[in-house]
Amino acid sequence: MTKAVIISDMEICASITYQTGAEHRRQANKVMKEVLNQANLTFGNISFVVATGYGRMNVPFADRQITELTCHARGIASIFPNVHLGIDIGGQDAKALKIRNGKLIDFVMNDKCAAGTGRFLEVIAAVLGLKVEDLGDISAKARTRVTISSTCTVFAEQEVISRLSEGVPLEDVIAGLHDSVAGRVARMARKLKIEPDVVFTGGVAKNRGIVTALEEQLGCHVMVPSEPLLSGALGAALLARDIVVQAIERHQPLPRGPLKLEETTFFQ
Amino acid sequence: MAWYMGIDIGSKTSKGILLKDREVIVKHLLISGVNYRLSAGLLTNFLLDQAGISEKDITSTVTTGNAETVVFSDEYITDIRCCARGMHQVFPQVRTVIDIQGQNSQVILTNSEGQVKNFVISEKCAGGSGRFLDIVANVLRVRIEDVGELSLKSKNPVIFTTGCAVFGESEAISRVAEGISKEDILAGVLKALAEKISALVNRVGLEEPCAVSGGGALNTGIISILEEKLNLSILVPPDPQFITALGAAIFAGEKSINEASS
């Protein structure tokens, strides 16, 4: 997903989330135009743009690129100032962030294997003809849960089909999948210290089944912001504001990039 | 004169072989689908039809692969043992068998009798199996049987940053969007796959000569990369997908001979 957030001095003016697709540059431009429209602003009104995430180098109009880890930490801490552990599960990876006083101290991540990421749930939901957004509600009906013994997404897919063909209720299987994802992420997060407040972000945080499973695995309450997908983009916007504020305080010119909001494509 | 049958239910395809004494009379392959019992039944009917015999003419049947659920066989023997036995029948000199299946890869060390000395399976991750290739071939709209030949034309193989079959799919899509040729992408996948398989070989140790079986053995591209990586030449039997079923059929024959003599 591609997300954009515009902030003023005090608050979020506009935010937007779009499927990324294959053409990152074109998509970045499109998302920027949309979010400007929503905020009723033009590109000229924007003081500074920070790009983050996997595609941060493919944002032609960004003034600076900052890693998603730093941005996430900043975004999460702005909503939950007492956060000590951030867990972010997205479509491509899962990460745990150790945060102190709003700053990133340490992190662990998995982007090598689709198990324990949103992709795991996407692949299996597609096989079952379900929408990922419905998984949480389905699993809430589970009476017991199935143990999914395969780690690998590809093998888990077959395991799920086998369980269903044995007559195991769908909700029990889905609850088992949530345990599998939460278990893998919790094992990874334990490499850092599990210390409340724990905040869970990323698209997968919208799934209440995973939130519950994660709470059980970690043995503590897990907080989710109202817009869990936006914490990285929000952090990027806040860091952009920090840069602007710092330049003004030091009476220095803004270190802006030379690029504009032009129609660019991945193929150029 | 006696008839023996070997049935190998794979995750992707099921194979059956009918032997008359030691001679292969009929063999057949079909897609496994979701109902293994049904595939086994269809296979058996086809083999019997082709040979013009009925079920009661079969002296003994051995099943292997995912066939634990198939009821009509006399015995179930693991695909590791059947694969080793089948390869021994074709190439008695072989000591290492690399079996590249639809969902697992395995490396088997055998002795001079075709018995299993040691083995290792890639059971945790599909990254080292034919499934990785299937997924990427599907993205590129290339038939799996054409992958090997196409990959040999690659001048500049893509380097895959992931060994994960699921992430490999997204990576392949990104490379397509960048305008990189199918040949280079396929050669890149084969390299990633060969990386995983040679790691398996190194885990169990390698004893020459080495042969390859399973559907993956039909892929000339992967064999040439493996040969280069392992620095040896690899034997490819005719009909490599049937090696395990052949082993099962031979076990069926040996079993009934042993029972008759005891």
Contacts between the chains, C-beta under 8 A, distances in Angstrom:
chain1	res1	chain2	res2	distance
A	22	B	173	6.0
A	22	B	174	6.5
A	22	B	176	7.6
A	22	B	177	3.7
A	23	B	177	6.5
A	92	B	167	7.3
A	92	B	170	7.4
A	111	B	167	7.8
A	112	B	162	6.5
A	112	B	163	7.0
A	112	B	164	6.3
A	112	B	167	7.8
A	113	B	125	7.2
A	113	B	164	4.9
A	113	B	167	7.6
A	114	B	164	5.3
A	114	B	165	8.0
A	114	B	166	3.5
A	114	B	167	5.5
A	119	B	166	5.7
A	119	B	167	7.2
A	120	B	166	7.7
A	123	B	166	6.1
A	151	B	124	5.6
A	151	B	125	7.2
A	152	B	124	6.2
A	152	B	125	4.9
A	152	B	126	5.0
A	152	B	127	7.8
A	152	B	165	7.7
A	153	B	126	7.7
A	153	B	164	7.9
A	153	B	165	7.7
A	153	B	166	4.7
A	154	B	103	7.4
A	154	B	126	3.6
A	154	B	131	5.5
A	154	B	165	5.3
A	154	B	166	6.7
A	155	B	103	7.2
A	155	B	126	6.2
A	158	B	11	7.2
A	158	B	103	7.7
A	161	B	34	6.8
A	165	B	34	6.8
A	266	B	177	6.0
A	266	B	178	7.1
A	267	B	179	6.7
